[in-house]
Amino acid sequence: MEEMIKSKKFKKFVRPLSPEAMRITKRDIELVKTVARYRYASSDSLVVAVRHMQERGEKDDRVKRRLTKLFRNDYLAKPAHQLKYHGIKNISQAHVYGLSAKGAQLVKQYFEHDLIKPRWRQLNASASHDFIWHTADVADVAIRFRAHVHGVNSYQHISENDMLKLAHPDMHKEKNPWRFRAEFAYRGGKKKIGIQPDHVVGIKKGEGKTAKRMNFVVEVDRETMTVIRGERLERELLGLQAMFQDEIKGKARNHLQNKLSSEVEKLRRKLIDKNVQERQSSFLKKFAVYFEAYKAGWHQERFNWQNFRVLTVTQSQSHIDRMREGLHIVTGGKLNSMFLFATIDEFKQAENVWAMEWQDGLGERVVVLG
């Protein structure tokens, strides 16, 4: 990796020994704060984050040049492992920025958690390509949710700290306060299974007790996670469901239909249990935990949310279709509007992500704030 960085092709990833001096501006601080908030963020995302601070007619390239200066003056880092696919056609060429020790010192006053203690140089050097880009993708989605909310029907973004203030006091002590947990069958007994969302978003309209609040958990997928584990069980389930559908056509309810319906339900539960018990995650597991947690009122008890939606951004329509198949296994066709999907291209091309069309569990087009 060091030899790659030293080559002329990658000179933009090397700091000069004597960088041009710079005077730190409010926008510079906002850029470094945004990187500190999400750990890694791409140059394209950071442009969106400070667009409200740009002067009329100012081009995005000026922000990117400023990011280069912040990197050269050691306020930001460029993790080396992002170079794995750099220069390859059809792969994003946006630079990903991370925090440096000097940048952490600059913005530490804006954060409640300690930004100084982490050894940023070692953390950036050890971060894998997949981790860097998944984290940057999550940041991209989160930044657009945050930036675009001000353009829709007087809604306001609720910061994570303010969301925590409204939640159960015990959450403040937890390392991962937004973890969802639900109870499932496990080795003859019961066990709570937990998942951590990629991101949480809160928005509100109005102030005080009369404010209308909406809450969302966000999953960002690079098509690296399996949707459904247990191909054999899934094939058996699909076969039984087909038999059941053929049996009920134009017929009154009978004993065979009841038996088939019972077998379908048993196999459905078996497939869900297999996924939630696996150490490796899957989207079926995620959907199952969100669905069961919702039914048990976990979001009300822990987060003081009256409701929530699960927003998933993935790479392709074919993957959305596969996710919807997994979702149907979990929900049996219920609460379709609770789970919404979009491709990353649709998301990035939207003028406002809150006003764009998403797909629900049935494939119907819906608008989150419509």
C-alpha positions in Angstrom: 0.0 0.0 0.0 2.9 2.4 0.8 4.4 1.8 -2.6 1.0 2.6 -4.2 0.7 5.8 -2.3 4.2 7.0 -3.3 3.4 6.5 -7.0 2.6 9.6 -9.1 -1.0 8.3 -9.8 -1.8 8.6 -6.1 0.0 11.9 -5.2 -3.3 13.4 -4.1 -3.2 11.1 -1.1 0.2 12.4 0.1 0.6 15.5 2.3 3.3 18.0 1.2 6.1 18.6 3.7 5.3 22.4 3.7 1.6 22.9 2.9 0.2 26.3 2.0 -1.0 28.0 5.1 -4.7 28.4 5.6 -7.1 30.5 7.7 -9.8 28.3 9.3 -13.4 29.5 8.5 -16.8 28.6 9.9 -17.3 26.3 6.8 -14.0 24.6 7.4 -15.1 23.8 11.0 -18.5 22.5 9.7 -16.7 20.2 7.3 -14.4 18.8 10.0 -17.4 18.5 12.4 -19.3 16.5 9.7 -16.4 14.1 9.3 -16.1 13.7 13.1 -19.8 13.0 13.4 -19.7 10.1 10.9 -16.0 9.0 11.1 -15.7 8.8 7.3 -17.4 10.9 4.6 -16.8 11.3 0.8 -16.1 14.7 -0.8 -19.5 14.5 -2.6 -21.3 14.1 0.7 -19.4 16.9 2.4 -20.3 19.3 -0.4 -24.0 18.5 0.3 -23.4 19.0 4.1 -22.2 22.6 3.6 -24.3 23.6 0.6 -26.4 25.9 2.8 -23.2 27.8 3.6 -22.2 28.4 0.0 -22.4 31.8 -1.6 -24.8 32.3 -4.5 -23.3 30.9 -7.7 -20.4 29.3 -5.9 -19.4 26.0 -7.5 -19.0 22.7 -5.6 -15.4 22.4 -6.7 -14.4 25.2 -4.4 -15.6 23.1 -1.4 -13.5 20.2 -2.7 -10.5 22.4 -3.0 -11.0 23.4 0.6 -11.1 19.8 1.6 -7.8 19.3 -0.1 -6.3 22.2 1.9 -7.7 20.7 5.2 -6.1 17.4 4.3 -2.7 19.0 3.4 -2.8 20.9 6.7 -3.5 17.7 8.6 -7.0 18.6 9.8 -8.4 15.7 7.8 -7.0 12.3 6.8 -7.4 10.2 3.6 -7.5 6.5 4.7 -5.1 4.6 2.5 -7.2 1.5 2.0 -9.7 3.4 -0.1 -7.1 3.1 -2.8 -8.0 -0.5 -3.5 -10.3 0.3 -6.4 -9.2 3.9 -7.1 -8.9 4.6 -10.8 -11.1 1.7 -11.9 -13.9 2.5 -14.3 -17.4 2.6 -12.8 -16.1 2.8 -9.3 -16.7 6.0 -7.3 -13.6 8.3 -7.5 -14.7 10.6 -4.7 -12.1 10.9 -2.0 -13.1 9.7 1.4 -12.0 11.8 4.4 -11.4 10.7 8.0 -10.6 12.7 11.1 -7.0 13.4 12.2 -5.7 14.2 15.7 -5.4 17.9 14.7 -8.9 18.0 13.3 -10.3 16.3 16.5 -8.6 19.1 18.5 -10.2 21.7 16.3 -13.8 20.5 16.8 -13.7 18.7 20.2 -15.8 21.4 21.9 -18.8 20.5 19.7 -19.1 16.9 20.9 -20.0 15.4 24.2 -17.9 12.3 23.6 -14.0 12.3 23.7 -12.5 13.0 20.3 -9.0 13.3 21.6 -8.5 9.9 23.1 -8.7 7.8 19.9 -5.4 7.3 18.1 -6.7 8.5 14.7 -3.6 7.7 12.7 -3.7 4.1 13.7 -7.5 3.8 13.3 -7.4 5.3 9.8 -4.4 3.0 8.8 -6.2 -0.1 10.0 -9.6 0.6 8.5 -10.4 -1.9 5.7 -11.7 -0.8 2.3 -15.2 -2.3 2.9 -15.5 -0.6 6.3 -14.4 2.8 4.9 -16.8 2.7 2.0 -19.8 1.3 4.0 -19.2 4.0 6.7 -18.9 6.7 3.9 -22.1 5.4 2.3 -24.0 5.6 5.6 -22.6 9.2 6.1 -23.8 10.1 2.6 -27.3 8.9 3.3 -27.4 10.5 6.8 -26.1 13.9 5.5 -28.8 14.1 2.8 -31.5 13.3 5.3 -30.2 16.0 7.6 -29.6 18.6 4.8 -32.9 18.1 2.9 -35.3 18.2 5.8 -35.4 22.0 6.0 -36.9 22.1 2.5 -40.1 20.2 3.4 -43.2 21.5 5.1 -41.5 23.3 8.0 -40.0 20.1 9.4 -36.8 20.3 11.5 -34.1 17.7 12.0 -33.8 16.4 15.6 -30.1 15.8 16.6 -29.1 12.5 18.1 -28.4 14.1 21.5 -31.9 15.6 21.6 -33.4 12.2 20.6 -31.5 10.6 23.5 -32.9 13.3 25.9 -36.4 12.1 25.1 -35.5 8.4 25.5 -35.3 6.1 28.6 -32.6 7.3 31.0 -30.8 3.9 30.9 -30.0 4.4 27.2 -27.4 7.1 28.1 -25.2 4.4 29.7 -25.2 2.1 26.7 -22.4 2.0 24.1 -25.0 1.4 21.4 -28.1 3.1 22.7 -30.2 2.6 19.5 -29.9 -1.2 19.5 -33.2 -3.0 18.8 -34.0 -6.2 20.6 -36.7 -8.8 20.2 -37.4 -12.2 21.7 -37.3 -15.4 19.6 -37.3 -19.1 20.1 -33.8 -20.4 20.9 -32.7 -24.0 21.7 -36.0 -24.9 23.4 -36.3 -21.6 25.2 -36.4 -17.9 24.5 -33.6 -15.4 23.7 -33.4 -11.7 22.9 -31.7 -11.0 19.6 -30.3 -7.5 19.0 -29.4 -5.5 15.9 -27.8 -2.1 15.5 -29.2 0.2 12.7 -26.7 1.9 10.4 -28.3 5.2 11.4 -31.3 6.8 13.1 -33.1 9.9 12.0 -35.6 12.1 13.9 -37.6 15.0 12.5 -40.3 17.2 14.0 -42.9 19.8 13.1 -43.7 22.4 15.8 -42.3 22.7 19.3 -43.0 21.3 22.8 -45.6 18.6 23.6 -47.7 19.4 20.6 -44.8 18.8 18.1 -45.3 16.1 15.5 -42.4 13.7 15.6 -41.4 11.1 13.0 -38.6 8.6 13.6 -36.7 6.4 11.2 -34.1 3.7 11.3 -31.8 3.5 8.3 -30.1 0.6 6.7 -27.5 1.2 3.9 -26.6 -1.9 1.9 -23.7 -2.4 -0.6 -25.1 -5.9 -1.5 -22.5 -7.5 0.7 -25.1 -9.0 3.2 -27.1 -12.1 2.4 -30.9 -11.4 2.3 -32.2 -14.8 3.3 -30.1 -17.7 4.8 -31.4 -21.2 4.4 -32.1 -21.9 0.7 -33.5 -25.4 1.3 -36.0 -24.1 3.8 -37.0 -21.2 1.6 -37.6 -23.6 -1.4 -39.8 -25.9 0.9 -41.7 -22.8 2.1 -42.3 -21.6 -1.5 -43.5 -25.0 -2.5 -45.9 -25.3 0.3 -47.3 -21.8 -0.3 -47.9 -22.7 -3.9 -49.7 -25.9 -2.9 -51.9 -23.9 -0.4 -52.8 -21.3 -3.1 -53.8 -24.0 -5.5 -55.9 -25.7 -2.9 -57.9 -22.7 -1.8 -58.8 -21.5 -5.4 -62.6 -21.5 -5.5 -63.0 -23.9 -2.6 -64.6 -23.6 0.8 -62.3 -23.9 3.8 -61.5 -27.6 4.5 -59.3 -29.8 6.6 -56.5 -30.0 4.0 -56.4 -26.3 3.7 -56.1 -25.9 7.4 -53.3 -28.5 7.5 -51.4 -26.8 4.7 -51.9 -23.4 6.3 -50.4 -24.8 9.6 -47.5 -26.3 7.8 -46.7 -23.1 6.0 -46.7 -21.2 9.3 -44.4 -23.7 10.9 -42.0 -23.6 8.1 -42.1 -19.8 8.0 -41.2 -19.7 11.7 -38.5 -22.2 11.2 -36.9 -20.1 8.4 -37.1 -17.0 10.5 -35.6 -18.7 13.6 -32.7 -20.1 11.5 -31.9 -16.5 10.3 -32.1 -14.9 13.7 -30.0 -17.6 15.4 -27.2 -17.4 12.8 -24.1 -15.6 14.0 -23.8 -14.1 10.5 -26.4 -11.5 9.9 -29.0 -11.3 7.1 -31.6 -8.8 6.0 -34.3 -11.3 7.0 -32.9 -11.2 10.5 -32.9 -7.4 10.5 -36.5 -7.3 9.3 -37.6 -9.9 11.9 -36.0 -8.0 14.8 -37.6 -4.7 13.7 -41.0 -6.3 13.1 -41.1 -8.2 16.5 -39.6 -5.2 18.4 -42.3 -3.0 16.9 -45.1 -5.4 17.9 -43.6 -5.7 21.5 -43.4 -1.9 21.8 -39.7 -1.7 22.2 -39.5 1.6 20.4 -42.1 3.1 22.9 -40.5 1.7 26.0 -36.9 2.5 25.1 -36.9 5.4 22.7 -40.2 7.1 23.6 -41.2 6.8 19.9 -44.9 6.5 19.0 -43.9 4.9 15.7 -41.0 4.4 13.3 -40.2 3.3 9.8 -37.3 1.3 8.4 -35.7 3.0 5.4 -33.3 0.8 3.3 -31.1 2.1 0.6 -29.4 -0.5 -1.6 -27.6 -0.8 -4.9 -30.2 -2.2 -7.3 -33.8 -2.9 -8.0 -33.2 -6.6 -8.2 -31.8 -6.5 -4.6 -34.9 -4.5 -3.5 -37.1 -7.3 -5.0 -35.1 -9.9 -3.1 -35.4 -7.9 0.1 -39.2 -7.6 -0.3 -39.3 -11.4 -0.6 -37.5 -11.7 2.7 -39.8 -9.1 4.3 -42.9 -11.0 3.2 -41.6 -14.1 4.9 -41.2 -12.1 8.2 -44.5 -10.1 8.1 -46.8 -12.3 6.1 -47.8 -9.1 4.1 -48.5 -7.0 7.2 -47.2 -3.4 7.9 -46.0 -3.0 4.3 -45.8 0.8 4.7 -43.4 0.4 7.7 -40.6 -0.8 5.5 -39.5 1.4 2.6 -36.8 0.9 -0.1 -34.8 2.9 -2.6 -31.8 2.4 -4.8 -28.7 4.5 -4.1 -28.9 6.1 -7.5 -32.5 7.2 -6.9 -31.5 8.5 -3.5 -28.5 10.5 -4.7 -30.4 11.9 -7.7 -33.3 13.1 -5.7 -33.7 16.9 -5.3 -35.1 16.2 -1.8 -34.9 12.7 -0.3 -37.9 13.4 1.9 -40.1 14.2 -1.1 -38.9 11.4 -3.4 -40.8 8.2 -4.1 -39.8 5.1 -2.1 -41.1 1.5 -2.6 -43.1 -0.1 0.2 -43.2 -3.8 1.0 -45.7 -4.4 -1.9 -43.7 -2.4 -4.4 -46.1 0.5 -4.3 -44.6 4.0 -4.6 -44.9 6.2 -1.5 -43.5 9.5 -0.3 -42.3 9.6 3.3 -43.6 13.2 3.9 -46.3 13.1 1.3 
